[in-house]
Amino acid sequence: MQAARAHVETRSQRRISTRDPELVPLPAADTAPGRRVDWRQLVKIWAPVALLLVLIDVSVPLWLWHVPKLTPPTADYGHQFLVDAHRLATAPAPPGTAQVLAMGSSIAGSFDPAQVRTLLAATLPTTPVAVDRLLLPGIKPSDLRLFFATEGASLRPDVAVVLLNPLDFLNPSFERDLKPQVRYVLPPWETLRERSAFIPTISGKVDLALASVSNLYRYRKLIRAALEDHGRYVLDQLSGRTPTGGYGVYDDGYARRELGVPLGDADAIDLEYYVAPQWIAQRGRVTLRFATAAGLLEERVESSPGWKRLHATLPAGHGPLLHIHADSAWSPRAASDNGDTRLLGIQLRGAPAGKATAAVRPPLRYPPAEREQPDDLLRMQGTSGEEFKTRWRALLESDTEFGRRFRAYREAKLAVRDQTVESTGEYAELERLVRLLSERGARVVLVNTPESSLLRDLYESGPYYRSYVAFLEGLAARVPGAAFYDFRGLLPIEDFNDWHHATYIGTIKLGAAYAELVRPGVLAATKPAAGQGG
């Protein structure tokens, strides 16, 4: 009985002790095993980690810009914008070189800086010229003004070409907020302070705040893109992309921009090739590089058309192919109204060396040659006339993201057709941008870029378009040294991929016009000052 009573009292005491700690004193919290926080140990463990992260973050600008972009501009416009802007800021044109800088939204794709540069070099052979472009789809005049007022403040172009379309001043409902792609290339802290009202979400604002204090966070997308691109390059390298037979030549003897000619066991090469007059007309001059597995054999700059001859002794270990690389290509379609939409290089005399098929590609280089290739998209498949219009109407009215977007662009312009432009909003921002560039010594050239007559004819005669053109003319007249060019009708409908984006054929056609409009500024920038010889 006593043992049973003792057992009951013990269980009761346990229940009481769990309800009321005062009945059974518990160990003090600071003396309980495992509950003491050893701050010194935590600091010892985590301080090196934090220090490593800080060092990595600080070092990002020291190595990131040395990693080449391996993809064409169209693969990632934001990445390309940042790379180009950093290069222009850290490696300006040499003294005595005229710097031409074109800028704008996606419609700036009609300005090919490489083409304009070679056309100027052909007509101004003693005048050094650098031609570059800053392009970002969706960027507005206000965004460009913010960029040049902050991180782009060190850029000092002699000629600034601002490429415009009425859409740059309109904000369709689906574009009312600052686009993430645009936000990504602008300085984060300044963007947060000035454009906070156009960032609709808290997460977007937090994103900019973090990006303003961390390089690693700000450039995370660029770093990821670089890693992915180099990963694909390594896979291509491991796949053994090394052609052993000829490549890049069509049945008619014309070749792509890159081609390979079989060498066999010959000790020398005797090659005849043709440089088309249309190529010189479209590009001004052409640089050809001839190389073997042993390295560069010869480099030539061709500034006149006709048949040429390469005769050279081949080095030891030359391999099975002579690789020929041209710095540009030409378009038969851009030179005439024929249906040949190919991009061509030289023509070989004699039998073709290898078919120009997608299955046989040039040997892999680092950086890859593909990043230099133009965007060869022909959305209407190179059609013309009524067939082009039929295809375009079907695509525009389709229930696709493309169809909905371009119908919205059309409605945005038609909605303001009977209004007049007011010097507010993006128009006021454009004037601030032009004056900023002018104050820094640039001759500013405003260009109303081409637009398909399928849309332009619907609103061109209305008050809005007329006052839009009048505003640009007036702005050019108000700012010293500025000029305005109206290119609205320079291209037929077949040279567009949509309402306002030129195809590569249209871009080639516009090259000479762009070169001509920057020529006065180039000559003024390189003219010796009074009292100097030259």
Buried (B, 14 or more C-beta within 10 A) or exposed (E): EEEEEEEEEEEEEEEEBEEEEEEEEEEEEEEEEEEEEEEEEEEEEEEEEEEEEEEEBEEBEEEBBEBBBBBBBBBBBBBBBBBBBBEBBEEBBEEEBBBBBBBBBBBBBBBBBBBBBBBBBBEBEEBBBBBBBBBBBBBBBBBBBBBBBBBBEEBBBBBBBBBBBBBBBBBBEEBEBBBEBBBBBBBBBBBBEBBEEBBEEEEBBEBBBBBBEBBBBBBBBBBEBBEEBBEEBEEBEEEEEEBEEBBBBBEEBBBBBBBBBBBEEEEEBEBBBBBBEBBBBBBBBBBBBBBBBEEEBEEEEBBEBEEBEBEBEBEEEBBBBBBBBBBBBBBBBBBEEEEBBBBBBBBBEEEBBBBBEEEBBBBBEEEBBBBBBBBEEBBBEBBBEEEBBEBBEEBBEEEEEEBEBBEBBBEBBBEBBEEEBEEEBBBBBBBBBBBBBBEBEBBBBBBBBBBBBBBBEBBBEBBBBBBBBEBBBBBBEEBEBBBBBBBBEBBBBBBBBBBBBBBBBBBBBBBBBBBBBBBBBBEEBBEEEEEEEE
